[in-house]
Amino acid sequence: MVWIRTGLSIIGFGFIVAKFGGTIPLKMVPQPGGGYSGGPTSFFSSQLVMFGLGVGIVFLGALSMLVGSWQQRVFVASNPLQGKRSIPFRNFSCSVAFILGLLGLALGAYLLSDLY
């Protein structure tokens, strides 16, 4: 169930992009008196675009966990060794991935509520 690890990483990255992506200058320009400042804002450095990109990444991570839990459930159900030996806690990983996927969707909805 590497989808749990991957989905959590994707959700965490999306959250960072959504919350802090628009505040970090992507281009530093040297100033005449010395020092640096943020360069001219481009389309990709605007806060709204970075926020939308971050929220999209959060939803992608949540979707990957939901699909991963479904895929694991299908694999376990089609396992030819299922009748010959028991698989301990076979539904635990599916349940964890499903619950974390739902929490990821809730986080994405929470981030979207910041717009209003």
C-alpha positions, 0 to 999 in steps of 0.5 A: 500500500504505497499509495498511502505514503505517496498520497500523503506526500502529494497532499502535504506538497499541495498544502504547502503550495496552496498556503505559501506558494504565492508568498515566495518570490520566484525570481530575485532581482538585484537592486541598484543599492545592493540587495535583492527583491522579488522580481516582476510578478508573472502569471505563475507567481500570482497568489490565486494561480499558486493557490489553485495549483496547490488545491488541485494537488491536494485533490490529486493526492486524495484521489490517489489514496481513494483509488489505491484503497479500491485497487487493494480491495480488488487485489485482495478479493481476487487473491488465489491464496485467499481460501488456503491461508488467511490474510491478517488485517486484510481490510485495515490498509484499505480502511486507512487509505480510504479514511485518509483519502476522505480527510484529504478531500476535506482538507481540499474543501477547507482550503477552497473555503478560504476563498470566500 
